[in-house]
Amino acid sequence: MESNQDKYNFLYPHNSYRGEVKPENLVFNANLQEFAQKVSYICNLETGGKIPPEDAYKQIKSLWKKIKRSKKELGIGKEPLDNNND
């Protein structure tokens, strides 16, 4: 008999983070994994004929805007400020 934790782990797999360990990177990684999981579900629903392609597109576009906003708010990809060159 499967436990609820086994079901959760199956439905929401989580991989260990192996990049540079900084709070913003860890948060973005979690957001990115959630994004990927949701996109996978949407694609599977569309492939299975459960939602129309236009709905799938709109949902994925909305998720993309959220992950893009997350990246910007967390400062991912920006050069850190160098306070030594005053």
N, C-alpha and C positions, 0 to 999 in steps of 0.2 A: 504494500500500500504506500502510495506516494504521500509525503508530507507537504504541507503548504509551502515550506521553504524550497523544496525540490521544484514545485510548480513555478514559484516565483523565479528561481534561478533559471529555469528553462525559458520562461516567457521574457525575462529581462536579464539576459546575460551581461556580465560586466567583466571586462578584461583589466588586468593590472596595468597601471600607468608606468611607463618606463622612460619618460622624458625628464626634462629639467624640473625638479620638484620645487615649485613655487605655488603659493595659494591660487593665484589667478590661472595658472596652467592646469591645476587639478580641477578647479571649477569648470573651466572651459572643456576639459576632457570629458567630464561627467555630462555636460550639456551636449557635447558632440556625440557621445555614445547614445544618449536619449534620442537625439535627432535621427541618427542612423537607424535605430530600432523602429521609430515611428514611420520613417520613410519606407522601411521594409514592410511594415504592416499595410500601409497604404498601397504600395505596389502589389502586394499579394491580394488585397481586396479588389483592386482594379483588374488584375489578371484573372481572378476568379469570377468576374462579372458582378460583384457585389456593389460596386460603386462605378459611376461613369468616369471616363477618362478626364473630363473637364473638372469634376469634383476632386479627383486625385491630384490633378495639376494645381488646383487652387489650394488644397491642403498642404501640399509640399512647398508651394511658394510661400505660404504663411509660415511654415516651419523654417524655411530658409531665411526669411526676414528676422525671425527670432534668434537664430544662431548667429546671423550677421551682427545683430544688435548686441548680443552677448560678447562677441569678439571685440567689438568697439568699446563697450563699457569696461571690459576687463583689461583693455590695453594690449591685447595679444598682437604681436608683430610690430609694436612700436619700440623704438630705441629708448632705453632708459635715460632719464635726465642725468647729465654729468655735471655735478656741482663742484668739481675740482677745477674747472676752467673759468673762474670768475675774473 
